[in-house]
Amino acid sequence: MRTWRVIPCALVGLAGCGTSEPPRDRIAAVITYARNSWGNDYSVCFPEQVKAAR
């Protein structure tokens, strides 16, 4: 899977693969990881932010 697809797949699941939506805390963890990897230095993503974005 391409790196740029990580966040959309985490938010909506993998369409057509029969996967359900992951819990907000796991989505927040993936977003936090992506935001703080590869030399980035951003704030933590909280489950409440994921809920608001959906």
C-alpha positions as protocol buffer text, in pm:
chain_id: "A"
residue {
  index: 1
  type: MET
  ca { x: 0 y: 0 z: 0 }
}
residue {
  index: 2
  type: ARG
  ca { x: 129 y: 345 z: -86 }
}
residue {
  index: 3
  type: THR
  ca { x: 216 y: 572 z: 203 }
}
residue {
  index: 4
  type: TRP
  ca { x: -22 y: 848 z: 92 }
}
residue {
  index: 5
  type: ARG
  ca { x: -318 y: 610 z: 130 }
}
residue {
  index: 6
  type: VAL
  ca { x: -259 y: 530 z: 498 }
}
residue {
  index: 7
  type: ILE
  ca { x: -475 y: 808 z: 643 }
}
residue {
  index: 8
  type: PRO
  ca { x: -776 y: 768 z: 409 }
}
residue {
  index: 9
  type: CYS
  ca { x: -775 y: 391 z: 459 }
}
residue {
  index: 10
  type: ALA
  ca { x: -752 y: 435 z: 833 }
}
residue {
  index: 11
  type: LEU
  ca { x: -1046 y: 676 z: 831 }
}
residue {
  index: 12
  type: VAL
  ca { x: -1288 y: 483 z: 610 }
}
residue {
  index: 13
  type: GLY
  ca { x: -1153 y: 126 z: 600 }
}
residue {
  index: 14
  type: LEU
  ca { x: -1061 y: -62 z: 287 }
}
residue {
  index: 15
  type: ALA
  ca { x: -1359 y: -41 z: 55 }
}
residue {
  index: 16
  type: GLY
  ca { x: -1453 y: -370 z: -102 }
}
residue {
  index: 17
  type: CYS
  ca { x: -1247 y: -577 z: 138 }
}
residue {
  index: 18
  type: GLY
  ca { x: -1524 y: -635 z: 389 }
}
residue {
  index: 19
  type: THR
  ca { x: -1343 y: -451 z: 666 }
}
residue {
  index: 20
  type: SER
  ca { x: -1539 y: -248 z: 914 }
}
residue {
  index: 21
  type: GLU
  ca { x: -1447 y: 95 z: 1042 }
}
residue {
  index: 22
  type: PRO
  ca { x: -1164 y: 77 z: 1295 }
}
residue {
  index: 23
  type: PRO
  ca { x: -1212 y: 229 z: 1643 }
}
residue {
  index: 24
  type: ARG
  ca { x: -1134 y: 600 z: 1682 }
}
residue {
  index: 25
  type: ASP
  ca { x: -846 y: 537 z: 1923 }
}
residue {
  index: 26
  type: ARG
  ca { x: -666 y: 323 z: 1665 }
}
residue {
  index: 27
  type: ILE
  ca { x: -722 y: 580 z: 1393 }
}
residue {
  index: 28
  type: ALA
  ca { x: -585 y: 851 z: 1622 }
}
residue {
  index: 29
  type: ALA
  ca { x: -278 y: 634 z: 1692 }
}
residue {
  index: 30
  type: VAL
  ca { x: -211 y: 586 z: 1319 }
}
residue {
  index: 31
  type: ILE
  ca { x: -250 y: 958 z: 1251 }
}
residue {
  index: 32
  type: THR
  ca { x: -24 y: 1046 z: 1544 }
}
residue {
  index: 33
  type: TYR
  ca { x: 239 y: 802 z: 1417 }
}
residue {
  index: 34
  type: ALA
  ca { x: 226 y: 949 z: 1066 }
}
residue {
  index: 35
  type: ARG
  ca { x: 238 y: 1305 z: 1197 }
}
residue {
  index: 36
  type: ASN
  ca { x: 548 y: 1234 z: 1407 }
}
residue {
  index: 37
  type: SER
  ca { x: 745 y: 1010 z: 1172 }
}
residue {
  index: 38
  type: TRP
  ca { x: 999 y: 1091 z: 903 }
}
residue {
  index: 39
  type: GLY
  ca { x: 1132 y: 1396 z: 1085 }
}
residue {
  index: 40
  type: ASN
  ca { x: 792 y: 1558 z: 1146 }
}
residue {
  index: 41
  type: ASP
  ca { x: 709 y: 1715 z: 1481 }
}
residue {
  index: 42
  type: TYR
  ca { x: 333 y: 1765 z: 1518 }
}
residue {
  index: 43
  type: SER
  ca { x: 89 y: 1737 z: 1806 }
}
residue {
  index: 44
  type: VAL
  ca { x: -89 y: 1419 z: 1912 }
}
residue {
  index: 45
  type: CYS
  ca { x: -419 y: 1333 z: 1742 }
}
residue {
  index: 46
  type: PHE
  ca { x: -698 y: 1251 z: 1987 }
}
residue {
  index: 47
  type: PRO
  ca { x: -1001 y: 1026 z: 1925 }
}
residue {
  index: 48
  type: GLU
  ca { x: -1228 y: 1330 z: 1968 }
}
residue {
  index: 49
  type: GLN
  ca { x: -1057 y: 1493 z: 1668 }
}
residue {
  index: 50
  type: VAL
  ca { x: -1120 y: 1182 z: 1459 }
}
residue {
  index: 51
  type: LYS
  ca { x: -1487 y: 1188 z: 1559 }
}
residue {
  index: 52
  type: ALA
  ca { x: -1515 y: 1554 z: 1459 }
}
residue {
  index: 53
  type: ALA
  ca { x: -1344 y: 1489 z: 1122 }
}
residue {
  index: 54
  type: ARG
  ca { x: -1584 y: 1211 z: 1030 }
}
